[in-house]
Amino acid sequence: MAMPSHVRGPAQPAFDVAIVGAGLAGAAAAHFCAQRGLRVALVEAASAGAGGATAHSRGIVRVYDPSEALMALGQRGTAFWRGWDLGEINPFRPCGVLYVAPPASLPQIEARLRSHDQASYPIRILGRAEVRQVAGRLPSHVHEGAVVLHEPLGGCINPRLAAQLFAESARRRAATVIEGSPVQRIEATPDAAVVHTGAGAVHARTVVVAAGALTRRLVGAQAPVDAGQHADRVAAAFVRSIPLGCVHDPDAGVPEYCLIDEPSGGYLRPESDALAFVGGARQSDVQEVDALPALAQDQYERTATLADRLLGTGRARLIDMRGGYDAYTPDLLPIVGFTDDRSRVAVAFGFSGRGAKYIPALMSDFAGDIVHRVRHLN
């Protein structure tokens, strides 16, 4: 059987950009590149939104962060989600976010809020009476003596749905979406960037590797291309597990808001009034995703303890656990960009378990860089 034209080695690459990975980052990049008129191929080992960090992420969307850089990214990202314009199906739920911090964090929080644009996105420190009004279901043992921030316009997204919607939007704009095709390696030649699968290859003028925890394997010191100006940061990246529990409360005591409890390291994302996702158990750091250990008993027990603390009903029960993960960087900031000033290869990964809130805004900007690179390559 003849090989499809998009996997042969053409005289001219069939695509302006091939994007490896259809998680939230890759699918968003495909949408924005197609929106700008580029010929796009989106190559995914499974199906859009079904693998890697996107598969298990619960997508809390918020602005406040102890990191000033992450807070700036969060502000841009929340604006995107609140202004969603890709159709009637909206992956964003504006349920609000509560962030509980220890008292020692108050000076830093006040400094962050002084430079924050409260008019477009309010963030308030709640007094004790206000906590009862805004978050009547927040257990007193969580907020007493703590600093409680309220982001009424924050919330959560469904990252799997968002990735699928971005991929479908790219497809409607003539992008080629290739699902079920694991990528073996990336190659940069003088004339093209080549994405090798097990059966053939996709040739494009540029390639964006947005393969999450597998990115370092595809673009690293031992790969056919190297990470160029990002080499040190790519080398320092690692894979961190994100254990997440699904919790059922028979008394329907799950609050409507997302909750981040810095003192305990726990967080809660509501699914319904009787179902929530709870995280914060011990995490494991490894160099390759294949080395992640199986979930252990202490992680189950810690998740159950956190569910009791954050829900406070005393009747919540753990239904199951899932072993999520993501590619992390030491400073928790993503690695996005071309590997050097003339390279055909770019990376977009290292979102460190925090990307859902800002990835689309970042990918929108990055699509402009890709357009510029395509136009200026020989």
Summary of the structure (lengths in Angstrom):
residues: 378
radius of gyration: 21.4
end to end distance: 33.4
largest distance: 71.8
contacts: 1351
relative contact order: 0.20
helix: 34%
strand: 27%
